[in-house]
Amino acid sequence: MPIAQNKLEQLLRENFPDAQIAVTALVADDNHYSVKIIDKIFAGKTRVEQHKMVNSALKEILGDVLHAMQLSTSAN
């Protein structure tokens, strides 16, 4: 089951309200996205910890609704 790009972005903004977020469709199937999140909340955290935070925020859609996500996170 796919997820619309704007819905994915909305979910991310709800969980990371102060972040700069860019969601780009990699394929026109609502299933493959590139996501870039810049948020101060990631400061002092390893990349793995940052990605776990994002995965936790999206746990209800990962693997079922969202098939593939290329993720880039940073504090600045």
N, C-alpha and C positions, 0 to 999 in steps of 0.2 A: 504494500500500500504506500504510495508516494506522499510527499509533503510539499506543498507549495513553498516557493522561495520566501515569500513575504511571511508565511506562517512560521517558518524556521527562524527567520530574523526576529520576529515578534517574541518567540520563546527565549531566544538568546537575550534580547533586550530586557525581558522581564527578570531574568536571572543575573544579568550584568548591566544594570541601569546606567552606570557611569562610563561604560566602555565605548570605544570606537569599534564598530562592528561592520564588517564587509562580508556579504554572502554572495558568492558567484556560482551560477550553475555551470557545471562542467559538461553536462549533456542535457539536452532538452527533454528529460524524462522525470523531473521532480524527484530524483533519487540519488543524484551525484552532485555534491557541492564542495566548493572550496570556501572555508570559513577562516577569517582573520579577526582576532579579537585583541585589542590593546586596552588593558585595564590596570590601574594601580594595584588592584587587589592581588595581582600576580607577583608583585615585588617580593623578592626573597624566596620565591618558590622555584623548585626545579621545573623543567619543562614537563616531566612526567606528572608532577603534582598539579601543574596548570591544566594539563589535558584531562586529568582525573576530575578536576572541578567542572570542566565543560561537559565531560561525559556524564557526570552525576546530574547536572542540570538538564540533560537531554535523555536521561535513562529510559523514559517512557516511549521514546521514538527510535532509539538506536537499535539497529539490527532488524527491526520489524517495519517501521514506517520509513526510516531513513536508512538506505542501503549503504552508502559510501560517503564519507566526509574527510576531506583533506583539511587538516587543522593547523593553524599557525597562531600561537599566543605569545604575548609579551607584555611587560609592564610599561614600556614606553616605545 
